[in-house]
């Protein structure tokens, strides 16, 4: 009998469509099958069951996509994991317990896939989200980074602000949403004003990241898939909301164009992805008016759909190939 085609688990959420469909299409073109698991539909619409004993184990799920035995899975694309969709009338204390237990149960269930190909492995994603570690490794592989302050010390922030003559931006240490679109809790990079320092004592409730504001010609988003780099540039300087962070601009205010990285910057980015233990990552850089490239951060689950749709960059195909790489 002919061998079964490899099966790839696409782990995402129910509001995620275009890029997941694109990767599924590319996998099919390579002769592979895919199974979509919307993490937010666990436990309401998806049943997971793991039986573990001395003689072995069995991990099976059943949901809108049909039944799946995890022993059939060859690879996992970890696109997104979202909180479960639960009834609105649940008691808040019980809701918190359900969310916590669902997250723990899903992680335990997926542990059966520890030996298969992941893009990216959950442990690598968690480690890569450490901003200080990112910047340290970026510096070590030869990337230029902005002066950065992390913490919750108001006095240090005020001194940092004075040192940089007020050229400071603020950002969160972790993302507060699962996607950029329709995300009311998404907090973009914002320019810090001197008046903001009057509220610096609020830092005692939550540390933040503060970086030197780098003069920009354009902002760059680089989708890194293994050693393949796909780069888009965007100039959002004409947008009041997008001037500091391009994600605040409307499509009419800024558009994507193809861009190329200098060989040295490209080599360093590839080295950074490897150092972080990732297969995929979306890197953000600034190209300054004098042509210098400054690394800001790398998101192991960062968006790339706009680069493929606007610039016809074959990122989905590269991801499909990487998922089927032994």
ZALUMMI-28111 format. One record per residue: x, y, z of N, C-alpha, C in turn; residue number from 1. Coordinates in steps of 0.001 Angstrom, whole numbers, padded with zeros to 6 digits. Each point is the difference from the previous one (the first is absolute). Layout:
<mibas>
MIBA      n.x      n.y      n.z     ca.x     ca.y     ca.z      c.x      c.y      c.z   nr
MIBA        X        Y        Z        X        Y        Z        X        Y        Z  NUM
...
</mibas>
This chain:
<mibas>
MIBA      n.x      n.y      n.z     ca.x     ca.y     ca.z      c.x      c.y      c.z   nr
MIBA   000844  -001199   000000  -000844   001199   000000   000881   001253   000000    1
MIBA  -000442   001078  -000696   000804   001228   000004  -000003   000626   001380    2
MIBA   001085   000704   000368   000053   000625   001329  -001040   001114   000120    3
MIBA  -000483   000193   001228  -000934   001094   000234   000730   001335  -000140    4
MIBA  -000659   001030  -000538   000634   001317  -000071   000203   000556   001403    5
MIBA   001052   000788   000215   000223   000567   001332  -001151   000915   000413    6
MIBA  -000300  -000022   001294  -001097   000802   000542   000575   001093   000888    7
MIBA  -000386   001236  -000270   000485   001159   000755  -001159   000594   000790    8
MIBA   000207   000182   001297  -000982   000638   000871   000201   001514  -000052    9
MIBA  -001049   000730  -000357   000028   001461  -000046  -000695   000516   001256   10
MIBA   000786   000489   000939  -000513   000409   001306  -000195   001511   000010   11
MIBA  -001264   000442   000046  -000295   001418  -000127  -001249   000339   000823   12
MIBA  -000773   001006  -000429  -001261   000332   000664  -001050   000296  -001059   13
MIBA  -001256   000069   000394  -001103   000029  -000953  -000094   001302  -000790   14
MIBA   000669   001057   000445  -000030   001262  -000740   001131   000154  -000985   15
MIBA   000804  -001034  -000172   001198   000047  -000838  -000294  -000737  -001309   16
MIBA   000061   000698  -001119  -000467  -000635  -001231   001042  -000010  -001121   17
MIBA   000293   001154  -000569   000720   000055  -001268   001320  -000745   000018   18
MIBA   000852   000297   000981   001341  -000605  -000037  -000066  -001501   000277   19
MIBA  -000939  -000422   000855  -000133  -001436   000274  -000450  -000728  -001257   20
MIBA  -000946   000592  -000706  -000462  -000604  -001243   001115  -000054  -001042   21
MIBA   000830   001044  -000050   001109   000019  -000956   000998  -001120   000307   22
MIBA   000345  -000192   001271   000945  -001063   000348  -000607  -001366  -000295   23
MIBA  -001296  -000172   000291  -000665  -001275  -000297   000043  -000295  -001493   24
MIBA  -000207   001022  -000825   000058  -000181  -001451   001399  -000413  -000451   25
MIBA   001008   000636   000562   001377  -000313  -000383   000391  -001405   000460   26
MIBA  -000491  -000409   001164   000261  -001369   000452  -000641  -001014  -000946   27
MIBA  -001222   000303  -000409  -000682  -000902  -000927   000766  -000100  -001323   28
MIBA   000551   001133  -000456   000761  -000006  -001248   001253  -000863   000115   29
MIBA   000489  -000170   001214   001182  -000835   000241  -000381  -001443   000329   30
MIBA  -001290  -000315  -000079  -000448  -001368   000241  -000272  -000335   001445   31
MIBA  -000122   001004   000851  -000245  -000224   001425  -001460   000302   000343   32
MIBA  -000463  -000553   001115  -001317   000295   000541   000151   000974   001162   33
MIBA  -001086   000659   000347   000031   000892   001159  -001286  -000148   000794   34
MIBA   000102   000254   001293  -001155  -000018   000904   000066   001287   000804   35
MIBA  -001070   000776  -000070  -000051   001275   000712  -000625  -000185   001374   36
MIBA   000713   000445   001036  -000511  -000023   001367  -000072   001434   000510   37
MIBA  -001210   000495   000181  -000205   001335   000563   000047  -000107   001520   38
MIBA   001068   000522   000581   000229  -000189   001435  -001106   000605   000856   39
MIBA  -000654   001073  -000471  -001049   000623   000807  -001289  -000822   000021   40
MIBA  -000070  -001041  -000848  -001193  -000860  -000019   000139  -001183   000955   41
MIBA   001138  -000071   000678   000186  -000961   001086  -000332   000728   001309   42
MIBA  -000901  -000484   000834  -000632  -001321   000004  -001424  -000025  -000552   43
MIBA  -000577   001158  -000363  -001427   000037  -000322  -000351  -000844  -001218   44
MIBA   000818   000068  -001058  -000339  -000674  -001251   000966  -001120  -000373   45
MIBA   001079  -000125   000736   001017  -001018  -000300   000235  -000839   001248   46
MIBA  -000045  -001296  -000154   000242  -000916   001113   001418  -000556  -000133   47
MIBA   000770   000126   001050   001342  -000570   000010   000069  -001093   001064   48
MIBA   000743  -001045  -000296   000106  -001105   000954   001380  -000628  -000121   49
MIBA   000699  -000095   001115   001315  -000647   000038  -000042  -001117   001033   50
MIBA   000294  -001205  -000439   000103  -001132   000923   001466  -000404   000065   51
MIBA   000543   000006   001204   001426  -000253   000194   000159  -001105   001032   52
MIBA   000769  -001036  -000338   000221  -001103   000925   001364  -000623  -000275   53
MIBA   000359  -000975   000789   001329  -000604  -000099   000289  -000536  -001399   54
MIBA  -000995  -000584  -000620   000222  -000614  -001307  -000001   000964  -001171   55
MIBA  -000345   001240   000221  -000025   000961  -001090  -001053   001057   000232   56
MIBA  -000385   000708  -001054  -000974   001071   000140  -000769   000174  -001296   57
MIBA  -001148   000652   000105  -000824   000310  -001162  -000581   001392   000196   58
MIBA   000179   000856  -001015  -000479   001374   000063  -000898   000240  -001205   59
MIBA  -001270   000273   000262  -000954   000189  -001082  -000861   001225   000263   60
MIBA  -000428   000630  -001096  -000921   001126   000121  -001116  -000164  -001020   61
MIBA  -001106   000671   000286  -001140   000017  -000921  -000574   001403  -000004   62
MIBA  -000180   000543  -001197  -000517   001355  -000121  -000625   000220  -001347   63
MIBA  -000242   001271  -000355  -000631   000314  -001286   000776  -000544  -001195   64
MIBA   001304  -000158   000144   000808  -000529  -001094   000031  -001509  -000066   65
MIBA  -000740  -000663   000891  -000007  -001454   000053   000875  -000513   001130   66
MIBA   000223  -001300   000006   000814  -000625   001037   001472  -000009  -000423   67
MIBA   000877   000053   000988   001434  -000019  -000274   000713  -000779   001087   68
MIBA   000864  -000914  -000410   000895  -000708   000901   001364   000654  -000125   69
MIBA   000542   000499   001101   001261   000741  -000073   001168  -000854  -000489   70
MIBA  -000129  -001310   000068   001080  -000853  -000508   000139   000108  -001516   71
MIBA  -001013   000578  -000675   000062   000164  -001451   000659   001314  -000415   72
MIBA   000273   000887   000960   000509   001341  -000315   001510  -000043  -000211   73
MIBA   000447   000603  -001115   001428   000042  -000321   000635   001334   000380   74
MIBA  -000806   001072   000050   000550   001326   000292  -001111   000901   000513   75
MIBA   000407   001074   000693  -000959   000961   000553   000435   001408  -000373   76
MIBA  -000930   000771  -000561   000227   001431  -000157  -000693   000700   001151   77
MIBA   000785   000527   000926  -000534   000715   001156  -000220   001453  -000410   78
MIBA  -001139   000245  -000578  -000345   001331  -000485  -000493   000887   001141   79
MIBA  -000986  -000454   000743  -000576   000758   001116  -000591  -000970   001017   80
MIBA   000038   000369   001271  -000783  -000678   001036  -000759   001090   000743   81
MIBA  -001328  -000128   000036  -000845   001031   000604  -000780  -000554   001170   82
MIBA  -000488   000917   000827  -000833  -000386   001145  -001289  -000633  -000504   83
MIBA  -000585  -000917   000772  -001222  -000677  -000439  -001196   000934  -000050   84
MIBA  -000916  -000297  -000912  -001272   000724  -000056  -000954  -000664   000978   85
MIBA  -000373   000717   001025  -000850  -000537   001054  -001276   000829   000109   86
MIBA  -001058  -000562   000572  -001253   000754   000132   000197   001299   000772   87
MIBA  -000690   001045  -000433   000140   001319   000626  -000482   000018   001447   88
MIBA  -000921  -000892   000351  -000595   000059   001333   000753  -000836   001037   89
MIBA   001187  -000495  -000349   000786  -000748   000986   000451   000919   001123   90
MIBA  -000021  -000506   001222   000534   000745   001131   001471   000339  -000279   91
MIBA   000436   001257   000244   001369   000395  -000330   001067  -000897   000617   92
MIBA  -000210  -000418   001238   000978  -000882   000629   000056  -001359  -000669   93
MIBA  -001164  -000520  -000373  -000047  -001286  -000692   000563   000127  -001409   94
MIBA  -000269   001132  -000674   000543   000236  -001337   001526  -000033   000029   95
MIBA   000588   000677   000980   001463   000020   000106   000548  -001415   000178   96
MIBA  -000663  -000803   000833   000443  -001379   000208  -000134  -000817  -001281   97
MIBA  -001110   000208  -000740  -000204  -000734  -001254   001062   000361  -001028   98
MIBA   000318   001276  -000103   001026   000437  -000953   001352  -000605   000367   99
MIBA   000323   000026   001300   001286  -000546   000459   000078  -001495  -000258  100
MIBA  -001049  -000721   000350   000016  -001445  -000164  -000034  -000415  -001477  101
MIBA  -000701   000773  -000814  -000022  -000297  -001435   001379   000167  -000602  102
MIBA   000693   001089   000363   001358   000219  -000506   000923  -001134   000433  103
MIBA  -000114  -000405   001265   000846  -001087   000502  -000358  -001319  -000672  104
MIBA  -001297  -000235  -000196  -000431  -001250  -000632   000440  -000091  -001447  105
MIBA  -000087   001116  -000742   000422  -000008  -001398   001506  -000209  -000108  106
MIBA   000767   000658   000881   001449  -000190  -000012   000371  -001446   000306  107
MIBA  -000685  -000594   000974   000276  -001395   000345  -000365  -000933  -001151  108
MIBA  -001114   000282  -000644  -000445  -000817  -001127   001011   000057  -001144  109
MIBA   000491   001207  -000319   000920   000178  -001123   001408  -000495   000319  110
MIBA   000254  -000336   001258   001318  -000544   000351   000289  -001293  -000757  111
MIBA  -001040  -000673  -000460   000196  -001223  -000787   000744   000281  -001295  112
MIBA   000049   001268  -000416   000655   000371  -001253   001423   000503   000217  113
MIBA   000546  -000299   001146   001333   000494   000345   001065  -000432  -001012  114
MIBA  -000165  -001155  -000627   001033  -000506  -000896  -000168   000373  -001457  115
MIBA  -001045   000794  -000349  -000218   000338  -001408   000558   001391  -000293  116
MIBA  -000056   000379  -001254   000489   001303  -000443  -000977   001095   000430  117
MIBA   000504   001045   000694  -000811   001144   000403   000556   001268  -000645  118
MIBA  -000892   000847  -000466   000370   001342  -000464  -000963   000982   000673  119
MIBA   000430   000537   001176   001211  -000271   000770  -000358  -000846   001219  120
MIBA   000996  -000607   000634  -000233  -000715   001247  -000490   000976   001069  121
MIBA  -001005  -000382   000807  -000518   000914   001027   001082   000528   000939  122
MIBA   000928  -000856   000405   001053   000444   000913   000891   001044  -000654  123
MIBA   000275  -000153  -001304   000813   000979  -000713  -000744   001329  -000121  124
MIBA  -001300  -000058  -000260  -000791   001235  -000067   000040   000755   001322  125
MIBA  -000205  -000733   001091  -000002   000661   001315   001349   000648   000292  126
MIBA   001074  -000699  -000284   001326   000549   000259   000292   001201  -000892  127
MIBA  -000481  -000058  -001248   000283   001074  -000953  -000748   001280   000328  128
MIBA  -001085  -000091   000769  -000773   001190   000336   000656   000857   001071  129
MIBA   001086  -000468   000572   000740   000776   000994   000739   001135  -000707  130
MIBA  -000456   001241   000188   000550   001137  -000736   001479   000219   000290  131
MIBA   000394  -000130   001256   001400   000220   000341   000895  -001047  -000662  132
MIBA  -000464  -001245  -000005   000775  -001066  -000638   000112   000252  -001497  133
MIBA  -001103   000397  -000619   000019   000338  -001428   001066   001033  -000315  134
MIBA  -000019   001092   000748   000935   001087  -000274   001436  -000431   000254  135
MIBA   000210  -000793   001040   001364  -000480   000284   000511  -000861  -001143  136
MIBA  -000842  -000940  -000458   000428  -000870  -001089   000152   000782  -001302  137
MIBA  -000878   000972  -000232   000109   000818  -001206   001331   000746  -000022  138
MIBA   000369   000543   001130   001289   000691   000096   001151  -000959  -000233  139
MIBA  -000110  -001217   000552   001078  -000977  -000130   000198  -000476  -001437  140
MIBA  -001076  -000023  -000793   000148  -000457  -001393   000313   001150  -000947  141
MIBA   000163   001203   000541   000475   001107  -000819  -001041   001005  -000439  142
MIBA  -001227  -000094   000510  -001025   000971  -000355   000127   001261   000843  143
MIBA  -000326   001130  -000586  -000045   001261   000739  -001334   000090   000724  144
MIBA   000026   000361   001276  -001218   000095   000787  -000100   001396   000620  145
MIBA  -001215   000468   000295  -000143   001304   000657   000284  -000104   001491  146
MIBA   000372   001117   000597   000138   000017   001457  -001367  -000297   000626  147
MIBA  -000003  -000886   000968  -001251  -000542   000541   000033  -000016   001515  148
MIBA  -001125   000288   000607  -000173  -000081   001449  -001206  -000880   000283  149
MIBA   000183  -001026   000824  -001093  -000881   000410  -000160   000113   001510  150
MIBA  -001227   000121   000476  -000171  -000007   001448  -001168   000839   000478  151
MIBA   000003   000248   001321  -001099   000732   000627   000504   001071   000963  152
MIBA   001192   000540  -000283   000593   001016   000864  -000247   001385  -000603  153
MIBA  -000914   000802   000571  -000307   001316  -000574   001220   000910  -000092  154
MIBA   000877  -000055   000993   001178   000875  -000020   000920  -000354  -001171  155
MIBA   000188  -001287  -000245   000835  -000429  -001125  -000618   000434  -001330  156
MIBA  -001326  -000106  -000096  -000671   000418  -001230   000216   001494  -000240  157
MIBA  -000152   000808   001014   000171   001452  -000161   001433   000332  -000411  158
MIBA   000971  -000701   000566   001393   000229  -000383   000244  -000439  -001446  159
MIBA  -000598  -001110  -000395   000127  -000510  -001371  -000615   000995  -000977  160
MIBA  -001146   000537   000341  -000699   000979  -000840   000872   001251  -000184  161
MIBA   000622   000456   001093   000860   001185  -000080   001259  -000285  -000823  162
MIBA   000573  -001179   000178   001211  -000386  -000733  -000227   000028  -001513  163
MIBA  -001205  -000394  -000432  -000315  -000082  -001425  -000759   001233  -000489  164
MIBA  -000008   001065   000796  -000672   001254  -000378  -001454  -000248  -000406  165
MIBA  -000645  -000935   000702  -001413  -000242  -000239  -000305  -000884  -001191  166
MIBA   001004  -000530  -000664  -000229  -000862  -001173  -000172  -001442   000470  167
MIBA  -001167  -000278   000602  -000259  -001292   000628  -001379  -000503  -000425  168
MIBA  -000082  -001310  -000259  -001293  -000640  -000257  -000229  -001049   001083  169
MIBA  -001267  -000287   000244  -000383  -000989   001008  -000714  -001156  -000670  170
MIBA   000225  -001205   000508  -000684  -001175  -000530  -000180  -001019   001104  171
MIBA  -000938  -000927  -000216  -000231  -001058   000956   001086  -001062  -000129  172
MIBA   000210  -000741   001089   000960  -001101  -000025  -000591  -001247  -000635  173
MIBA  -001327  -000086  -000047  -000673  -001140  -000630  -001172   000525  -000804  174
MIBA  -000418  -000728  -001056  -001189   000415  -000737  -001245  -000232   000835  175
MIBA  -000986   000882  -000164  -001246  -000124   000756  -001141  -000507  -000861  176
MIBA   000294  -000444  -001214  -001066  -000515  -000862   000542  -001137  -000826  177
MIBA  -000925  -000767  -000585   000395  -001143  -000803   000140   000341  -001466  178
MIBA  -000423   001177  -000423   000150   000407  -001383  -000118   001509  -000077  179
MIBA   000540   000588  -001078  -000026   001446  -000111  -001376   000523  -000374  180
MIBA  -000728  -000759  -000805  -001285   000487  -000449  -001060  -000207   001076  181
MIBA  -000885   001003   000146  -001118  -000070   000953   000493  -000362   001403  182
MIBA   001031   000702   000463   000583  -000343   001288  -000092   001198   000934  183
MIBA  -001067   000101   000809  -000189   001174   000838   001073   000155   001060  184
MIBA   000680  -001093   000364   001000   000099   001053   001425   000086  -000549  185
MIBA   000117   000168  -001323   001328   000060  -000583   000630   001349   000322  186
MIBA   001184   000012   000582   000683   001231   000382   001198   000191  -000914  187
MIBA  -000048   001029  -000833   001075   000244  -000945   001126   000782   000662  188
MIBA   001129   000044  -000695   001109   000841   000434  -000447   001456  -000060  189
MIBA   000245   000752   001078  -000422   001398   000059   001164   000890   000419  190
MIBA  -000009   001221  -000524   001044   000954   000358  -000278   000557   001387  191
MIBA   001034   000078   000811  -000143   000487   001366   000154   001521   000023  192
MIBA  -000920   000686   000647   000067   001450   000159   000422   000336   001425  193
MIBA   000547   001186   000167   000453   000402   001339  -001157  -000014   000998  194
MIBA  -001200   000334  -000473  -001160  -000008   000899  -000292  -001402   000517  195
MIBA   000389  -001023  -000781  -000244  -001383   000436   000805  -000351   001242  196
MIBA   001123   000692   000197   000852  -000310   001148  -000683   000330   001321  197
MIBA  -001032   000845  -000057  -000747   000317   001225  -000709  -001236   000550  198
MIBA  -000220  -000980  -000884  -000692  -001221   000411   000954  -001181   000095  199
MIBA   001293   000268   000068   000998  -001075  -000003  -000136  -000928   001202  200
MIBA  -000593   000502   001102  -000158  -000854   001176  -000896  -001210  -000280  201
MIBA  -000816   000083  -001058  -000859  -001131  -000350   000807  -001215  -000433  202
MIBA   001277   000207  -000299   000861  -001125  -000380   000085  -001048   001110  203
MIBA  -000272   000413   001233   000111  -000971   001095  -001003  -001132  -000151  204
MIBA  -001028   000209  -000830  -000987  -001051  -000229   000373  -000902  -001170  205
MIBA   000882   000466  -000885   000334  -000784  -001188   001273   000518  -000648  206
MIBA   001076  -000791  -000020   001202   000409  -000737  -000306   000152  -001484  207
MIBA   000765   000855  -000672  -000168   000216  -001435   001370   000091  -000665  208
MIBA  -000031   000085  -001325   001228   000179  -000776  -000001   001404  -000587  209
MIBA   001157   000647   000063   000176   001334  -000567   001237  -000028  -000890  210
MIBA  -000147   000549  -001207   001107  -000037  -000941   000252   001379  -000597  211
MIBA   001239   000199  -000389   000376   001176  -000753  -000826   000069  -001287  212
MIBA  -000578   001171  -000272  -000735   000177  -001256   000993   000212  -001127  213
MIBA  -000028  -000921  -000952   000957   000009  -001095  -000614   000721  -001195  214
MIBA   000731   000940  -000580  -000483   000684  -001193  -000128  -001011  -001131  215
MIBA  -001106   000072  -000738  -000259  -001046  -000983  -000235   000569  -001392  216
MIBA   000533  -000732  -000973  -000412   000204  -001382  -001224  -000875  -000261  217
MIBA   000124  -001288   000365  -001114  -000933  -000087   000108  -000994   001150  218
MIBA  -001120  -000661   000280   000005  -001138   000913  -000016  -001278  -000827  219
MIBA   000657  -001020   000496   000104  -001269  -000709  -000621  -001113   000822  220
MIBA  -000762  -000868  -000645  -000469  -001251   000588   000642  -001119  -000823  221
MIBA   000742  -000869   000674   000700  -001091  -000660  -000578  -001311   000514  222
MIBA  -000636  -000754  -000883  -000480  -001336   000339   001142  -000977  -000231  223
MIBA   000497  -000591   001079   001137  -000912  -000059  -000519  -001426   000099  224
MIBA   000214  -000792  -001035  -000385  -001411  -000002   001272  -000797  -000229  225
MIBA   000580  -000497   001099   001307  -000623  -000117   000995   001018  -000525  226
MIBA   000671  -000314  -001091   000963   000918  -000594  -000607   000891  -001065  227
MIBA  -001308  -000162  -000266  -000662   000842  -000996  -000548   001260   000671  228
MIBA   000298   001152  -000587  -000440   001281   000539  -000873   000716  -001028  229
MIBA  -001158   000463   000453  -000948   000706  -000864  -000245   001378   000622  230
MIBA   000380   001060  -000704   000054   001324   000608  -000955   000968  -000668  231
MIBA  -000773   000689   000818  -000850   001086  -000460   000351   001280   000720  232
MIBA  -000135   001127  -000691   000270   001321   000585  -001287   000812  -000027  233
MIBA  -000177   000830   001024  -001185   000850   000070   000392   001368   000544  234
MIBA  -000518   001038  -000629   000225   001374   000444  -001332   000547   000500  235
MIBA  -000123   000093   001315  -001238   000490   000603   000184   001381   000611  236
MIBA   001006   000743  -000488   000301   001302   000596  -001117   001012  -000219  237
MIBA  -000868  -000235  -000992  -001093   000921  -000249  -001215  -000235   000867  238
MIBA   000057  -001008   000863  -001121  -000326   000873   000296   000445   001424  239
MIBA  -000933   000704   000610   000221   000456   001375   000097  -001179   000960  240
MIBA  -000815  -001044  -000235   000039  -001176   000869   001084  -000978  -000407  241
MIBA   000357  -000026  -001279   000980  -000963  -000482   001419   000494  -000016  242
MIBA   000208   001268   000346   001344   000575  -000080   000979  -000731   000906  243
MIBA  -000440  -000372   001190   000870  -000717   000940  -000062  -001503  -000216  244
MIBA  -001182  -000507  -000338  -000201  -001437  -000202  -000906  -000161  -001216  245
MIBA   000517  -000616  -001079  -000735  -000093  -001258  -001362  -000667   000139  246
MIBA  -000194  -000800   001055  -001268  -000696   000162  -001156   000940   000307  247
MIBA   000320   001266   000331  -001050   000978   000241  -000484   000694  -001258  248
MIBA   000691  -000197  -001122  -000375   000655  -001249  -001090  -000773  -000722  249
MIBA  -000828   000709  -000755  -000998  -000645  -000840   000644  -000396  -001327  250
MIBA  -000597  -000940  -000740   000559  -000381  -001298   000149   001181  -000952  251
MIBA  -000854   001025   000139   000099   001162  -000876   001186   000884   000356  252
MIBA   000476  -000118   001227   001102   000859   000455   001373  -000603  -000231  253
MIBA   000070  -001299  -000201   001301  -000654  -000159  -000189  -001287  -000783  254
MIBA   000969  -000333  -000828  -000086  -001247  -000750   001343  -000716   000053  255
MIBA  -000063  -001313  -000189   001183  -000836   000048   000705  -000012  -001352  256
MIBA   001318  -000019   000033   000819  -000181  -001191   001053  -001057   000306  257
MIBA   000489  -000654  -001036   001056  -000987   000203   001292   000706   000390  258
MIBA   000809  -000682   000796   001271   000564   000431   001045  -001105   000081  259
MIBA   001259   000403  -000017   001109  -000930   000124   000832   000385   001220  260
MIBA   000574  -000995   000647   000881   000242   001144   001455  -000087  -000440  261
MIBA   000880   000809   000581   001427  -000194  -000240   000411  -001410   000418  262
MIBA   001001  -000545  -000663   000417  -001379   000268   000339  -000211   001476  263
MIBA   000683   000950   000610   000400  -000160   001394  -001195  -000044   000932  264
MIBA  -001005   000847  -000248  -001208   000008   000825  -000761  -001311  -000186  265
MIBA  -000076  -000473  -001248  -000695  -001266  -000264   000683  -001157   000717  266
MIBA   001327  -000042  -000057   000730  -001078   000702  -000268   000053   001498  267
MIBA  -000006   001194   000551  -000213   000142   001443  -001414  -000404   000391  268
MIBA  -000991   000336  -000836  -001380  -000403   000310  -000150  -001515  -000023  269
MIBA   000607  -000639  -000988  -000054  -001473  -000044   000644  -000585   001248  270
MIBA   001114   000576   000410   000692  -000483   001192  -000855   000215   001241  271
MIBA  -000743   001103   000052  -000860   000269   001156  -001132  -001010   000083  272
MIBA  -000634  -000302  -001136  -001079  -000997  -000003   000518  -001341   000507  273
MIBA   001192  -000391  -000451   000580  -001266   000472   000321   000071   001484  274
MIBA   000563   001126   000460   000368   000139   001410  -001225  -000062   000905  275
MIBA  -001141   000466  -000499  -001239  -000040   000773  -000693  -001362  -000066  276
MIBA   000546  -000910  -000799  -000588  -001333  -000121  -001279  -000037  -000802  277
MIBA  -000178   000960  -000920  -001223   000120  -000768   000179  -000503  -001430  278
MIBA  -001113  -000343  -000622  -000050  -000217  -001445  -000570   001249  -000663  279
MIBA  -001025   000594   000638  -000642   001203  -000535   000056   001132   001019  280
MIBA   000157   001214  -000515  -000104   001192   000827  -000201   001213  -000889  281
MIBA  -000737   000998   000489  -000211   001248  -000729   000808   001089   000685  282
MIBA   001011   000514  -000702   000895   000995   000575  -000405   001395  -000444  283
MIBA   000080   000951   000909  -000254   001401  -000300   001305   000778   000097  284
MIBA   000283   000758  -001044   001188   000837  -000038  -000377   001379  -000516  285
MIBA   000895   000949   000216  -000120   001336  -000586   001191   000209  -000920  286
MIBA  -000265   000516  -001192   001078   000490  -000851   000032   001510   000145  287
MIBA   001110   000514   000483   000116   001424   000294   000249   000781  -001292  288
MIBA  -000159   001328   000037   000252   000801  -001200   001411  -000155  -000563  289
MIBA   000972  -000379   000833   001365  -000195  -000517   000286  -001462  -000348  290
MIBA  -001059  -000840  -000016   000147  -001363  -000480   000376  -001035   001043  291
MIBA   000087   000385   001273   000309  -000971   001055  -001246  -000815   000313  292
MIBA   000192  -001283   000325  -001102  -000882   000376   000063  -000269   001497  293
MIBA  -001076   000344   000710  -000058  -000145   001451  -001064  -001044   000337  294
MIBA   000396  -001021   000727  -000915  -001070   000419  -000804   000444   001211  295
MIBA  -001330  -000207  -000062  -000879   000345   001116  -000425  -001226   000789  296
MIBA  -000564  -000992  -000683  -000471  -001195   000699  -000350  -001081  -001009  297
MIBA  -000203  -001206   000516  -000414  -001132  -000824  -001137  -000711   000711  298
MIBA  -001105  -000176  -000722  -001181  -000647   000554  -000095  -001406  -000581  299
MIBA   000085  -001051   000830  -000034  -001368  -000536  -001334  -000373  -000637  300
MIBA  -001044   000784   000231  -001287  -000257  -000638  -000491   001193  -000793  301
MIBA   000926   000860  -000430  -000372   001254  -000646  -000701  -000168  -001338  302
MIBA  -000806   001006  -000352  -000799  -000045  -001219   000859   000123  -001256  303
MIBA  -000411  -000716  -001042   000678   000068  -001297  -000973   000044  -001161  304
MIBA  -001291  -000165   000277  -000984  -000063  -001068   000007   001232  -000885  305
MIBA   000213   001193   000589  -000025   001222  -000803   001149   000025  -001000  306
MIBA   001123  -000636   000338   001128  -000049  -000929  -000310  -000907  -001183  307
MIBA  -000657  -001125   000281  -000340  -000913  -001089  -001098   000588  -000881  308
MIBA  -001012   000603   000601  -001123   000519  -000770   000378   001239  -000800  309
MIBA   000748   000918   000634   000322   001259  -000675   001182  -000125  -000951  310
MIBA   000952  -000873   000327   001245  -000059  -000763   000210  -001322  -000716  311
MIBA  -000941  -000931   000166   000098  -001315  -000634   001290  -000724   000390  312
MIBA   000375   000145   001251   001160  -000730   000513  -000448  -001402   000414  313
MIBA   000676  -001043  -000412  -000475  -001380   000204   000313  -000551   001392  314
MIBA  -000536   000648   001013   000320  -000377   001376  -000739  -001280   000394  315
MIBA  -001258  -000129  -000420  -000767  -001216   000322   000692  -001230  -000581  316
MIBA   000506   000122  -001201   000699  -001134  -000627   001260  -000350   000783  317
MIBA   000715   001011   000468   001210  -000264   000788  -000356  -000670   001318  318
MIBA  -001086   000435   000635  -000425  -000636   001249  -000419  -001445  -000232  319
MIBA  -000714  -000247  -001095  -000410  -001386  -000308   001223  -000877  -000195  320
MIBA   000998   000484  -000722   001225  -000783  -000191   000691  -000255   001326  321
MIBA   000030   001014   000856   000702  -000160   001285  -000708  -001019   000884  322
MIBA  -001338  -000066  -000089  -000753  -000971   000798   000254  -001431  -000444  323
MIBA   000346  -000176  -001261   000243  -001345  -000513   001472  -000350  -000042  324
MIBA   000839   000881   000563   001431  -000267   000098   000257  -000926   001175  325
MIBA   000693  -001116  -000189   000253  -000928   001129   000757   000684   001132  326
</mibas>
